[in-house]
Amino acid sequence: MIPDAKGDTLGFKVEVHTTHNRGFTPEEIAERCADKIISVSDEAHPAIQAQAHAFKKRIVQLVGFYLREAVKSDRTTVYNALTDAGHPELAELIRRM
Amino acid sequence: MAFTGNYMCTSFKKELLFGVHDFDLANGDTFKIALYTSSATLDASTTAYSATNEVSGTGYTATGQALTNVDPTSSGTTALTDFEDETFTTATITARGALIYNTTPNTTSISVTNPSVVVLDFGADKTSTAGDFTIVFPTADATDAIIRIA
């Protein structure tokens, strides 16, 4: 929101997600994706909340599945690129991940 | 005291009236996000990007990274826009906050360089170690979107 002239702080919360010695898992990213797609108000009717949460859970499962598919497919691409570049051992390491 | 909250920069509000900023996804300006340490003093009075107290470390390049715009829209009587979440990959960095700024402003009516848009306060130092550092923007609605005109 354009705040008043006093420059009051804005009423939103920016989250920072970090990892250590790894990247995000497909499940972690799927959760973030679902948060963007569906937000459920605490003031919504309980039946609506339950339905929305169930839908959100399904979205997380579905997006997570396709993210894992994308990761596997990309590894195939990387495997072939490394093999073509003359690094079959490195390619094999990627394939086994 | 360094960061004291999230601010829409006062200069940005003025620049909106000069037509400096375009948030369109396809044809809009290029906005970047730069990360800062807890020593930085950024608030509503910040007018432009500065390298002072900017984060340094593996996976982070000075001036930060370009954001992906989201087409402005409206909800009720509030106009709003958003950015896609931004990830610094394979990064070993610690940041307390960030500045979003415009690297390609329209300077037809006013002279500006890398004008600031929004100051973000992470609330505490956030660290990634040989990992991903992701800024997750709030829900793009009339009450939470990162840039709103009500």
gemmi code that builds the backbone of each chain (N, CA, C; Angstrom):
import gemmi

chains = {
    "A": [
        ("MET", (0.849, -1.184, 0.000), (0.000, 0.000, 0.000), (0.885, 1.235, 0.000)),
        ("ILE", (0.419, 2.259, -0.648), (1.110, 3.532, -0.514), (0.851, 4.001, 0.914)),
        ("PRO", (1.870, 3.987, 1.756), (1.635, 4.358, 3.151), (1.483, 5.862, 3.298)),
        ("ASP", (1.132, 6.291, 4.477), (0.950, 7.725, 4.670), (2.295, 8.452, 4.654)),
        ("ALA", (2.216, 9.764, 4.765), (3.411, 10.591, 4.595), (4.467, 10.342, 5.670)),
        ("LYS", (4.077, 9.696, 6.738), (5.048, 9.437, 7.807), (6.003, 8.316, 7.427)),
        ("GLY", (5.687, 7.620, 6.324), (6.566, 6.544, 5.894), (6.467, 5.335, 6.795)),
        ("ASP", (5.285, 5.071, 7.286), (5.106, 3.897, 8.141), (5.506, 2.634, 7.406)),
        ("THR", (5.913, 1.637, 8.159), (6.314, 0.395, 7.526), (5.110, -0.273, 6.869)),
        ("LEU", (5.388, -1.017, 5.812), (4.323, -1.676, 5.071), (3.880, -2.928, 5.798)),
        ("GLY", (2.590, -3.224, 5.702), (2.044, -4.333, 6.464), (2.101, -5.665, 5.767)),
        ("PHE", (3.244, -6.032, 5.243), (3.381, -7.372, 4.678), (4.623, -8.032, 5.249)),
        ("LYS", (4.715, -9.318, 5.025), (5.852, -10.060, 5.549), (6.559, -10.756, 4.401)),
        ("VAL", (7.816, -10.445, 4.241), (8.624, -11.116, 3.238), (9.341, -12.271, 3.919)),
        ("GLU", (9.191, -13.453, 3.372), (9.852, -14.613, 3.957), (11.145, -14.910, 3.206)),
        ("VAL", (12.108, -15.430, 3.923), (13.346, -15.886, 3.294), (13.514, -17.359, 3.634)),
        ("HIS", (13.633, -18.181, 2.615), (13.851, -19.612, 2.813), (15.282, -19.928, 2.381)),
        ("THR", (16.001, -20.622, 3.216), (17.390, -20.939, 2.887), (17.666, -22.426, 3.087)),
        ("THR", (18.721, -22.870, 2.427), (19.169, -24.251, 2.628), (20.662, -24.247, 2.914)),
        ("HIS", (21.135, -25.342, 3.457), (22.550, -25.477, 3.772), (23.084, -26.772, 3.157)),
        ("ASN", (24.049, -26.613, 2.279), (24.716, -27.745, 1.625), (23.771, -28.636, 0.818)),
        ("ARG", (22.703, -28.041, 0.320), (21.774, -28.738, -0.583), (20.857, -27.695, -1.213)),
        ("GLY", (20.092, -28.118, -2.195), (19.072, -27.239, -2.750), (17.726, -27.565, -2.139)),
        ("PHE", (16.697, -26.862, -2.568), (15.357, -27.180, -2.084), (14.875, -28.485, -2.706)),
        ("THR", (14.121, -29.235, -1.955), (13.530, -30.460, -2.487), (12.279, -30.106, -3.294)),
        ("PRO", (11.855, -30.972, -4.197), (10.605, -30.718, -4.935), (9.420, -30.486, -3.992)),
        ("GLU", (9.408, -31.184, -2.876), (8.298, -31.025, -1.935), (8.288, -29.624, -1.315)),
        ("GLU", (9.491, -29.129, -0.977), (9.574, -27.786, -0.390), (9.117, -26.727, -1.391)),
        ("ILE", (9.514, -26.913, -2.638), (9.120, -25.947, -3.663), (7.631, -26.066, -3.968)),
        ("ALA", (7.126, -27.281, -3.930), (5.692, -27.488, -4.177), (4.851, -26.789, -3.110)),
        ("GLU", (5.331, -26.804, -1.869), (4.618, -26.108, -0.788), (4.539, -24.615, -1.081)),
        ("ARG", (5.662, -24.063, -1.541), (5.691, -22.631, -1.861), (4.758, -22.317, -3.017)),
        ("CYS", (4.758, -23.206, -3.996), (3.887, -23.023, -5.162), (2.425, -23.015, -4.732)),
        ("ALA", (2.066, -23.949, -3.879), (0.674, -24.037, -3.423), (0.286, -22.811, -2.606)),
        ("ASP", (1.253, -22.295, -1.839), (0.972, -21.080, -1.059), (0.645, -19.905, -1.969)),
        ("LYS", (1.287, -19.890, -3.155), (1.015, -18.808, -4.101), (-0.358, -18.971, -4.759)),
        ("ILE", (-0.735, -20.232, -4.971), (-1.984, -20.496, -5.692), (-3.195, -20.337, -4.782)),
        ("ILE", (-3.045, -20.834, -3.545), (-4.195, -20.883, -2.641), (-3.853, -20.245, -1.307)),
        ("SER", (-4.628, -19.275, -0.900), (-4.516, -18.764, 0.464), (-5.896, -18.870, 1.094)),
        ("VAL", (-5.912, -19.335, 2.322), (-7.175, -19.592, 2.998), (-7.321, -18.639, 4.178)),
        ("SER", (-8.356, -17.872, 4.158), (-8.583, -16.922, 5.240), (-8.986, -17.642, 6.523)),
        ("ASP", (-8.446, -17.172, 7.641), (-8.831, -17.730, 8.943), (-10.293, -17.429, 9.265)),
        ("GLU", (-10.841, -16.431, 8.562), (-12.213, -16.016, 8.834), (-13.223, -16.712, 7.920)),
        ("ALA", (-12.713, -17.557, 7.011), (-13.623, -18.262, 6.106), (-14.434, -19.296, 6.883)),
        ("HIS", (-15.572, -19.668, 6.315), (-16.416, -20.693, 6.941), (-15.591, -21.983, 7.093)),
        ("PRO", (-15.722, -22.683, 8.220), (-14.929, -23.905, 8.449), (-15.023, -24.919, 7.315)),
        ("ALA", (-16.204, -25.042, 6.718), (-16.369, -26.008, 5.620), (-15.564, -25.568, 4.406)),
        ("ILE", (-15.561, -24.272, 4.172), (-14.781, -23.733, 3.046), (-13.295, -23.923, 3.315)),
        ("GLN", (-12.886, -23.647, 4.571), (-11.476, -23.832, 4.939), (-11.030, -25.269, 4.711)),
        ("ALA", (-11.871, -26.202, 5.143), (-11.521, -27.628, 5.013), (-11.384, -28.015, 3.547)),
        ("GLN", (-12.299, -27.512, 2.729), (-12.264, -27.818, 1.304), (-11.012, -27.213, 0.663)),
        ("ALA", (-10.699, -25.988, 1.043), (-9.530, -25.312, 0.479), (-8.235, -26.011, 0.897)),
        ("HIS", (-8.173, -26.421, 2.146), (-6.963, -27.114, 2.616), (-6.785, -28.458, 1.900)),
        ("ALA", (-7.907, -29.145, 1.669), (-7.833, -30.424, 0.957), (-7.342, -30.208, -0.466)),
        ("PHE", (-7.858, -29.161, -1.108), (-7.435, -28.837, -2.472), (-5.954, -28.467, -2.494)),
        ("LYS", (-5.536, -27.679, -1.490), (-4.134, -27.257, -1.412), (-3.216, -28.463, -1.243)),
        ("LYS", (-3.651, -29.407, -0.425), (-2.849, -30.619, -0.207), (-2.676, -31.374, -1.515)),
        ("ARG", (-3.745, -31.439, -2.308), (-3.686, -32.129, -3.603), (-2.761, -31.388, -4.565)),
        ("ILE", (-2.806, -30.066, -4.518), (-1.926, -29.257, -5.372), (-0.466, -29.544, -5.028)),
        ("VAL", (-0.162, -29.610, -3.728), (1.214, -29.887, -3.292), (1.675, -31.237, -3.829)),
        ("GLN", (0.801, -32.233, -3.733), (1.155, -33.570, -4.231), (1.410, -33.546, -5.731)),
        ("LEU", (0.510, -32.878, -6.445), (0.589, -32.868, -7.904), (1.808, -32.090, -8.393)),
        ("VAL", (2.001, -30.900, -7.850), (3.142, -30.083, -8.268), (4.452, -30.775, -7.879)),
        ("GLY", (4.457, -31.366, -6.690), (5.655, -32.089, -6.256), (6.009, -33.211, -7.210)),
        ("PHE", (5.002, -33.939, -7.658), (5.237, -35.036, -8.611), (5.874, -34.521, -9.889)),
        ("TYR", (5.291, -33.465, -10.452), (5.808, -32.973, -11.731), (7.165, -32.286, -11.571)),
        ("LEU", (7.424, -31.717, -10.409), (8.764, -31.161, -10.165), (9.804, -32.285, -10.150)),
        ("ARG", (9.439, -33.400, -9.511), (10.372, -34.539, -9.488), (10.598, -35.061, -10.903)),
        ("GLU", (9.523, -35.083, -11.707), (9.661, -35.496, -13.103), (10.612, -34.568, -13.852)),
        ("ALA", (10.492, -33.263, -13.603), (11.354, -32.287, -14.267), (12.810, -32.483, -13.869)),
        ("VAL", (13.031, -32.743, -12.576), (14.403, -32.972, -12.091), (14.990, -34.201, -12.772)),
        ("LYS", (14.203, -35.287, -12.817), (14.705, -36.521, -13.434), (15.001, -36.309, -14.917)),
        ("SER", (14.125, -35.591, -15.591), (14.309, -35.354, -17.016), (15.529, -34.477, -17.269)),
        ("ASP", (15.722, -33.478, -16.410), (16.883, -32.602, -16.572), (18.174, -33.388, -16.352)),
        ("ARG", (18.140, -34.329, -15.409), (19.346, -35.143, -15.177), (19.667, -35.986, -16.412)),
        ("THR", (18.636, -36.433, -17.100), (18.862, -37.163, -18.343), (19.571, -36.263, -19.353)),
        ("THR", (19.119, -35.030, -19.423), (19.746, -34.071, -20.343), (21.195, -33.827, -19.943)),
        ("VAL", (21.431, -33.632, -18.646), (22.799, -33.386, -18.157), (23.667, -34.619, -18.388)),
        ("TYR", (23.105, -35.801, -18.149), (23.829, -37.058, -18.370), (24.340, -37.125, -19.799)),
        ("ASN", (23.450, -36.830, -20.739), (23.833, -36.909, -22.151), (24.834, -35.826, -22.534)),
        ("ALA", (24.682, -34.642, -21.943), (25.628, -33.562, -22.240), (27.024, -33.928, -21.744)),
        ("LEU", (27.097, -34.501, -20.548), (28.396, -34.892, -19.997), (28.999, -36.063, -20.782)),
        ("THR", (28.146, -37.003, -21.165), (28.624, -38.135, -21.962), (29.177, -37.650, -23.296)),
        ("ASP", (28.437, -36.773, -23.946), (28.875, -36.227, -25.238), (30.170, -35.434, -25.103)),
        ("ALA", (30.388, -34.845, -23.917), (31.587, -34.043, -23.697), (32.773, -34.898, -23.259)),
        ("GLY", (32.567, -36.219, -23.193), (33.662, -37.109, -22.852), (33.874, -37.322, -21.367)),
        ("HIS", (32.822, -37.190, -20.592), (32.926, -37.394, -19.142), (31.931, -38.456, -18.678)),
        ("PRO", (32.083, -39.690, -19.138), (31.099, -40.736, -18.814), (31.007, -41.040, -17.318)),
        ("GLU", (32.138, -40.954, -16.606), (32.091, -41.250, -15.161), (31.285, -40.195, -14.416)),
        ("LEU", (31.503, -38.935, -14.803), (30.748, -37.850, -14.182), (29.264, -37.974, -14.533)),
        ("ALA", (29.014, -38.356, -15.782), (27.629, -38.547, -16.222), (26.954, -39.640, -15.394)),
        ("GLU", (27.692, -40.676, -15.104), (27.135, -41.779, -14.327), (26.802, -41.336, -12.902)),
        ("LEU", (27.658, -40.473, -12.353), (27.375, -39.932, -11.018), (26.049, -39.176, -11.011)),
        ("ILE", (25.841, -38.395, -12.045), (24.589, -37.628, -12.145), (23.407, -38.582, -12.289)),
        ("ARG", (23.574, -39.604, -13.098), (22.471, -40.547, -13.332), (22.053, -41.251, -12.058)),
        ("ARG", (23.024, -41.493, -11.177), (22.727, -42.239, -9.953), (22.173, -41.360, -8.828)),
        ("MET", (22.146, -40.073, -9.028), (21.651, -39.186, -7.958), (20.177, -39.455, -7.653)),
    ],
    "B": [
        ("MET", (20.890, 1.128, 14.687), (19.811, 0.257, 14.208), (19.760, 0.370, 12.686)),
        ("ALA", (19.784, -0.732, 12.045), (19.894, -0.742, 10.589), (18.520, -0.804, 9.921)),
        ("PHE", (18.025, -1.985, 9.791), (16.714, -2.130, 9.159), (15.613, -1.958, 10.210)),
        ("THR", (14.586, -1.216, 9.850), (13.513, -0.939, 10.812), (12.138, -1.299, 10.267)),
        ("GLY", (12.105, -2.077, 9.195), (10.824, -2.496, 8.646), (10.828, -2.451, 7.133)),
        ("ASN", (9.680, -2.790, 6.555), (9.527, -2.733, 5.096), (9.000, -1.355, 4.712)),
        ("TYR", (9.622, -0.767, 3.716), (9.199, 0.579, 3.318), (9.024, 0.685, 1.808)),
        ("MET", (7.990, 1.384, 1.405), (7.922, 1.858, 0.022), (8.624, 3.205, 0.026)),
        ("CYS", (9.636, 3.340, -0.795), (10.464, 4.535, -0.751), (9.667, 5.771, -1.174)),
        ("THR", (9.891, 6.837, -0.467), (9.161, 8.076, -0.741), (9.456, 8.581, -2.152)),
        ("SER", (10.708, 8.471, -2.566), (11.076, 8.920, -3.914), (10.337, 8.101, -4.971)),
        ("PHE", (10.100, 6.827, -4.682), (9.368, 5.964, -5.619), (7.955, 6.477, -5.827)),
        ("LYS", (7.318, 6.877, -4.734), (5.945, 7.374, -4.843), (5.884, 8.621, -5.719)),
        ("LYS", (6.885, 9.480, -5.558), (6.938, 10.677, -6.403), (7.189, 10.277, -7.861)),
        ("GLU", (8.093, 9.329, -8.042), (8.453, 8.927, -9.412), (7.284, 8.267, -10.151)),
        ("LEU", (6.387, 7.631, -9.394), (5.196, 7.056, -10.037), (4.421, 8.145, -10.770)),
        ("LEU", (4.381, 9.310, -10.157), (3.623, 10.415, -10.739), (4.341, 11.022, -11.938)),
        ("PHE", (5.622, 10.723, -12.077), (6.384, 11.163, -13.243), (6.443, 10.069, -14.319)),
        ("GLY", (5.810, 8.941, -14.074), (5.813, 7.852, -15.056), (7.161, 7.186, -15.213)),
        ("VAL", (7.911, 7.082, -14.109), (9.271, 6.537, -14.179), (9.279, 5.010, -14.229)),
        ("HIS", (8.309, 4.374, -13.594), (8.357, 2.925, -13.403), (7.264, 2.197, -14.178)),
        ("ASP", (7.660, 1.097, -14.839), (6.716, 0.271, -15.602), (6.900, -1.179, -15.155)),
        ("PHE", (5.864, -1.757, -14.554), (5.968, -3.102, -13.994), (5.422, -4.189, -14.919)),
        ("ASP", (5.113, -3.834, -16.135), (4.578, -4.807, -17.082), (5.561, -5.969, -17.274)),
        ("LEU", (5.045, -7.179, -17.346), (5.909, -8.357, -17.501), (6.619, -8.365, -18.852)),
        ("ALA", (5.867, -8.151, -19.918), (6.430, -8.305, -21.260), (7.300, -7.120, -21.677)),
        ("ASN", (6.850, -5.924, -21.383), (7.540, -4.736, -21.914), (7.973, -3.755, -20.833)),
        ("GLY", (7.914, -4.170, -19.590), (8.204, -3.247, -18.498), (9.686, -3.075, -18.221)),
        ("ASP", (9.988, -2.350, -17.147), (11.369, -2.087, -16.747), (11.984, -3.319, -16.090)),
        ("THR", (13.309, -3.267, -15.964), (14.034, -4.344, -15.280), (14.294, -3.928, -13.839)),
        ("PHE", (13.680, -4.660, -12.939), (13.853, -4.393, -11.515), (14.807, -5.437, -10.937)),
        ("LYS", (15.687, -4.989, -10.060), (16.632, -5.912, -9.440), (16.468, -5.888, -7.930)),
        ("ILE", (16.930, -6.950, -7.306), (16.930, -7.007, -5.846), (18.366, -7.193, -5.381)),
        ("ALA", (18.801, -6.283, -4.522), (20.138, -6.346, -3.944), (20.011, -6.667, -2.461)),
        ("LEU", (20.932, -7.477, -1.964), (20.882, -7.894, -0.558), (21.885, -7.091, 0.269)),
        ("TYR", (21.543, -6.879, 1.534), (22.385, -6.049, 2.404), (22.593, -6.699, 3.772)),
        ("THR", (23.701, -6.324, 4.373), (24.006, -6.802, 5.713), (23.258, -5.949, 6.746)),
        ("SER", (23.366, -6.357, 7.981), (22.676, -5.627, 9.060), (23.291, -4.255, 9.307)),
        ("SER", (24.425, -3.979, 8.689), (25.049, -2.666, 8.854), (24.424, -1.606, 7.956)),
        ("ALA", (23.655, -2.035, 6.973), (23.058, -1.092, 6.033), (21.954, -0.290, 6.721)),
        ("THR", (21.811, 0.947, 6.295), (20.733, 1.791, 6.817), (19.814, 2.154, 5.650)),
        ("LEU", (18.800, 1.353, 5.471), (17.837, 1.562, 4.387), (16.447, 1.777, 4.978)),
        ("ASP", (15.758, 2.787, 4.478), (14.392, 3.033, 4.936), (13.639, 3.827, 3.880)),
        ("ALA", (12.567, 4.473, 4.259), (11.729, 5.193, 3.285), (12.487, 6.307, 2.573)),
        ("SER", (13.563, 6.780, 3.184), (14.312, 7.889, 2.580), (15.340, 7.419, 1.558)),
        ("THR", (15.488, 6.113, 1.390), (16.441, 5.576, 0.403), (15.952, 5.914, -1.004)),
        ("THR", (16.822, 6.508, -1.795), (16.394, 6.968, -3.119), (16.942, 6.144, -4.274)),
        ("ALA", (18.047, 5.412, -4.040), (18.655, 4.672, -5.157), (19.532, 3.545, -4.625)),
        ("TYR", (19.857, 2.636, -5.532), (20.756, 1.531, -5.187), (22.115, 2.064, -4.747)),
        ("SER", (22.694, 1.417, -3.755), (24.040, 1.740, -3.306), (24.747, 0.435, -2.966)),
        ("ALA", (26.042, 0.392, -3.219), (26.817, -0.810, -2.917), (27.291, -0.836, -1.464)),
        ("THR", (27.036, 0.225, -0.730), (27.481, 0.295, 0.662), (26.779, -0.754, 1.512)),
        ("ASN", (27.564, -1.567, 2.166), (27.060, -2.651, 3.026), (26.247, -3.700, 2.263)),
        ("GLU", (26.493, -3.784, 0.961), (25.852, -4.845, 0.186), (26.509, -6.182, 0.534)),
        ("VAL", (25.742, -7.223, 0.478), (26.241, -8.564, 0.784), (27.332, -8.967, -0.203)),
        ("SER", (28.277, -9.741, 0.266), (29.243, -10.364, -0.639), (29.403, -11.819, -0.233)),
        ("GLY", (29.699, -12.650, -1.205), (29.873, -14.067, -0.904), (29.661, -14.899, -2.142)),
        ("THR", (29.947, -16.178, -2.017), (29.768, -17.091, -3.138), (28.300, -17.099, -3.571)),
        ("GLY", (28.089, -16.997, -4.865), (26.722, -17.062, -5.368), (26.007, -15.735, -5.393)),
        ("TYR", (26.720, -14.679, -5.003), (26.098, -13.354, -5.029), (26.992, -12.388, -5.783)),
        ("THR", (26.414, -11.695, -6.751), (27.139, -10.691, -7.531), (26.620, -9.313, -7.164)),
        ("ALA", (27.545, -8.381, -6.975), (27.160, -7.010, -6.614), (26.119, -6.479, -7.586)),
        ("THR", (25.188, -5.756, -7.082), (23.977, -5.194, -7.726), (22.807, -6.170, -7.670)),
        ("GLY", (23.063, -7.421, -7.267), (21.970, -8.371, -7.065), (21.487, -9.040, -8.331)),
        ("GLN", (20.251, -9.482, -8.311), (19.680, -10.229, -9.438), (18.411, -9.560, -9.951)),
        ("ALA", (18.174, -9.776, -11.247), (16.953, -9.235, -11.859), (15.734, -10.023, -11.393)),
        ("LEU", (14.667, -9.317, -11.132), (13.411, -9.944, -10.736), (12.533, -10.184, -11.955)),
        ("THR", (11.574, -11.083, -11.796), (10.571, -11.297, -12.838), (9.311, -10.531, -12.464)),
        ("ASN", (8.947, -9.583, -13.309), (7.758, -8.770, -13.021), (6.487, -9.609, -13.102)),
        ("VAL", (5.469, -9.139, -12.435), (4.129, -9.710, -12.552), (3.214, -8.572, -12.995)),
        ("ASP", (2.430, -8.806, -14.024), (1.575, -7.732, -14.540), (0.731, -7.105, -13.433)),
        ("PRO", (0.727, -5.779, -13.370), (-0.127, -5.111, -12.387), (-1.594, -5.466, -12.606)),
        ("THR", (-2.332, -5.485, -11.499), (-3.756, -5.788, -11.584), (-4.471, -4.977, -10.513)),
        ("SER", (-5.735, -5.249, -10.309), (-6.461, -4.558, -9.248), (-7.381, -5.534, -8.537)),
        ("SER", (-7.660, -5.196, -7.285), (-8.581, -5.985, -6.469), (-9.440, -4.996, -5.699)),
        ("GLY", (-10.721, -4.961, -6.024), (-11.561, -3.922, -5.437), (-11.064, -2.564, -5.907)),
        ("THR", (-10.768, -1.692, -4.956), (-10.281, -0.355, -5.314), (-8.775, -0.238, -5.177)),
        ("THR", (-8.104, -1.376, -4.965), (-6.650, -1.354, -4.780), (-5.934, -1.881, -6.015)),
        ("ALA", (-4.977, -1.114, -6.509), (-4.121, -1.579, -7.604), (-2.885, -2.214, -6.988)),
        ("LEU", (-2.376, -3.260, -7.612), (-1.246, -3.959, -7.010), (-0.388, -4.636, -8.066)),
        ("THR", (0.845, -4.890, -7.671), (1.709, -5.714, -8.494), (2.592, -6.559, -7.587)),
        ("ASP", (3.366, -7.429, -8.191), (4.092, -8.433, -7.433), (5.344, -8.797, -8.221)),
        ("PHE", (6.218, -9.591, -7.625), (7.346, -10.178, -8.340), (7.345, -11.678, -8.055)),
        ("GLU", (7.903, -12.445, -8.994), (8.082, -13.865, -8.709), (9.172, -14.006, -7.645)),
        ("ASP", (9.084, -15.065, -6.855), (10.109, -15.323, -5.846), (11.484, -15.369, -6.516)),
        ("GLU", (12.490, -14.925, -5.788), (13.827, -14.865, -6.372), (14.790, -15.736, -5.557)),
        ("THR", (15.582, -16.558, -6.264), (16.515, -17.453, -5.594), (17.955, -17.176, -6.013)),
        ("PHE", (18.808, -17.016, -5.027), (20.249, -16.973, -5.260), (20.741, -18.403, -5.032)),
        ("THR", (21.204, -19.030, -6.086), (21.531, -20.447, -6.001), (22.983, -20.686, -5.611)),
        ("THR", (23.208, -21.829, -4.980), (24.538, -22.238, -4.530), (25.235, -21.073, -3.841)),
        ("ALA", (24.526, -20.453, -2.933), (25.024, -19.231, -2.307), (25.475, -19.462, -0.870)),
        ("THR", (26.574, -18.815, -0.515), (27.019, -18.774, 0.872), (27.019, -17.314, 1.276)),
        ("ILE", (25.913, -16.867, 1.819), (25.719, -15.453, 2.126), (24.878, -15.286, 3.393)),
        ("THR", (25.006, -14.116, 3.990), (24.144, -13.727, 5.104), (23.600, -12.340, 4.803)),
        ("ALA", (22.279, -12.199, 4.853), (21.649, -10.909, 4.555), (20.586, -10.603, 5.592)),
        ("ARG", (20.459, -9.323, 5.895), (19.441, -8.879, 6.847), (18.242, -8.228, 6.138)),
        ("GLY", (18.516, -7.737, 4.920), (17.434, -7.078, 4.200), (17.780, -6.907, 2.743)),
        ("ALA", (16.908, -6.203, 2.028), (17.107, -6.067, 0.582), (16.516, -4.760, 0.080)),
        ("LEU", (16.958, -4.402, -1.120), (16.402, -3.233, -1.797), (15.990, -3.654, -3.205)),
        ("ILE", (14.754, -3.340, -3.564), (14.313, -3.520, -4.949), (14.445, -2.174, -5.632)),
        ("TYR", (15.075, -2.189, -6.797), (15.279, -0.926, -7.507), (15.127, -1.139, -9.012)),
        ("ASN", (14.981, -0.043, -9.715), (14.704, -0.077, -11.157), (15.977, 0.261, -11.927)),
        ("THR", (16.427, -0.647, -12.775), (17.663, -0.410, -13.525), (17.397, 0.236, -14.887)),
        ("THR", (16.136, 0.281, -15.287), (15.817, 0.863, -16.605), (14.640, 1.837, -16.494)),
        ("PRO", (14.785, 2.835, -15.641), (13.660, 3.762, -15.448), (13.427, 4.652, -16.667)),
        ("ASN", (12.223, 5.160, -16.763), (11.901, 6.137, -17.804), (12.342, 7.507, -17.285)),
        ("THR", (13.353, 8.064, -17.921), (13.910, 9.337, -17.440), (13.471, 10.517, -18.298)),
        ("THR", (12.362, 10.340, -18.993), (11.865, 11.424, -19.851), (11.574, 12.692, -19.044)),
        ("SER", (10.976, 12.512, -17.883), (10.531, 13.680, -17.121), (11.369, 13.978, -15.893)),
        ("ILE", (12.191, 13.024, -15.460), (12.966, 13.227, -14.240), (14.239, 12.405, -14.344)),
        ("SER", (15.345, 12.957, -13.876), (16.635, 12.278, -13.969), (16.872, 11.404, -12.736)),
        ("VAL", (16.930, 10.093, -12.967), (17.179, 9.155, -11.868), (18.076, 8.027, -12.368)),
        ("THR", (18.852, 7.449, -11.462), (19.701, 6.305, -11.800), (19.489, 5.229, -10.756)),
        ("ASN", (19.100, 4.057, -11.218), (18.809, 2.950, -10.304), (17.907, 3.370, -9.137)),
        ("PRO", (16.798, 4.000, -9.418), (15.933, 4.489, -8.336), (15.344, 3.350, -7.504)),
        ("SER", (15.257, 3.595, -6.208), (14.751, 2.577, -5.285), (13.232, 2.460, -5.377)),
        ("VAL", (12.742, 1.295, -5.009), (11.303, 1.031, -5.023), (10.836, 0.669, -3.614)),
        ("VAL", (11.348, -0.446, -3.119), (10.903, -0.952, -1.822), (12.105, -1.457, -1.020)),
        ("VAL", (12.095, -1.162, 0.269), (13.091, -1.699, 1.195), (12.468, -2.886, 1.929)),
        ("LEU", (13.175, -3.991, 1.969), (12.664, -5.186, 2.631), (13.505, -5.509, 3.865)),
        ("ASP", (12.833, -5.737, 4.962), (13.491, -6.106, 6.216), (13.174, -7.577, 6.495)),
        ("PHE", (14.196, -8.408, 6.516), (13.974, -9.842, 6.742), (13.693, -10.163, 8.212)),
        ("GLY", (13.843, -9.179, 9.088), (13.557, -9.391, 10.501), (14.735, -9.896, 11.291)),
        ("ALA", (15.642, -10.568, 10.630), (16.841, -11.106, 11.274), (17.812, -11.499, 10.167)),
        ("ASP", (19.039, -11.740, 10.537), (19.999, -12.223, 9.544), (19.542, -13.575, 9.005)),
        ("LYS", (19.592, -13.728, 7.696), (19.252, -15.002, 7.055), (20.497, -15.514, 6.332)),
        ("THR", (20.791, -16.791, 6.517), (22.032, -17.348, 5.971), (21.773, -18.609, 5.159)),
        ("SER", (22.454, -18.685, 4.025), (22.504, -19.942, 3.286), (23.962, -20.343, 3.169)),
        ("THR", (24.211, -21.635, 3.201), (25.575, -22.147, 3.109), (25.638, -23.166, 1.981)),
        ("ALA", (26.326, -22.785, 0.903), (26.386, -23.649, -0.282), (24.983, -24.170, -0.617)),
        ("GLY", (24.028, -23.285, -0.524), (22.639, -23.684, -0.753), (21.868, -22.591, -1.461)),
        ("ASP", (20.563, -22.651, -1.352), (19.708, -21.671, -2.009), (19.206, -20.637, -0.999)),
        ("PHE", (19.145, -19.411, -1.466), (18.652, -18.293, -0.644), (17.479, -17.709, -1.414)),
        ("THR", (16.273, -17.972, -0.948), (15.073, -17.588, -1.699), (14.268, -16.530, -0.963)),
        ("ILE", (13.958, -15.457, -1.673), (13.068, -14.427, -1.127), (11.664, -14.734, -1.608)),
        ("VAL", (10.765, -14.973, -0.665), (9.380, -15.321, -0.981), (8.504, -14.090, -0.750)),
        ("PHE", (7.965, -13.563, -1.824), (7.148, -12.362, -1.705), (5.761, -12.710, -1.181)),
        ("PRO", (5.130, -11.742, -0.520), (3.816, -12.020, 0.084), (2.732, -12.250, -0.961)),
        ("THR", (1.619, -12.759, -0.511), (0.484, -13.018, -1.392), (0.086, -11.740, -2.122)),
        ("ALA", (-0.130, -11.880, -3.418), (-0.462, -10.707, -4.233), (-1.941, -10.402, -4.151)),
        ("ASP", (-2.356, -9.867, -3.020), (-3.752, -9.451, -2.903), (-3.826, -8.018, -2.358)),
        ("ALA", (-5.031, -7.549, -2.156), (-5.230, -6.131, -1.815), (-4.682, -5.758, -0.450)),
        ("THR", (-4.430, -6.758, 0.390), (-3.939, -6.440, 1.730), (-2.492, -6.825, 1.968)),
        ("ASP", (-1.923, -7.638, 1.098), (-0.565, -8.150, 1.354), (0.436, -7.898, 0.246)),
        ("ALA", (0.012, -7.570, -0.950), (0.938, -7.462, -2.079), (2.066, -6.490, -1.765)),
        ("ILE", (3.199, -6.753, -2.354), (4.388, -5.980, -2.014), (4.273, -4.527, -2.474)),
        ("ILE", (3.559, -4.289, -3.587), (3.339, -2.913, -4.046), (1.854, -2.721, -4.289)),
        ("ARG", (1.273, -1.833, -3.480), (-0.169, -1.593, -3.555), (-0.457, -0.088, -3.563)),
        ("ILE", (-1.464, 0.266, -4.331), (-1.951, 1.638, -4.302), (-3.427, 1.562, -3.974)),
        ("ALA", (-3.750, 1.940, -2.759), (-5.142, 1.809, -2.283), (-5.894, 3.124, -2.437)),
    ],
}
model = gemmi.Model(1)
for chain_id, residues in chains.items():
    chain = gemmi.Chain(chain_id)
    for i, (resn, *xyz) in enumerate(residues, 1):
        res = gemmi.Residue()
        res.name, res.seqid = resn, gemmi.SeqId(i, " ")
        for name, pos in zip(("N", "CA", "C"), xyz):
            atom = gemmi.Atom()
            atom.name, atom.element = name, gemmi.Element(name[0])
            atom.pos, atom.b_iso = gemmi.Position(*pos), 0.0
            res.add_atom(atom)
        chain.add_residue(res)
    model.add_chain(chain)
structure = gemmi.Structure()
structure.add_model(model)
structure.setup_entities()
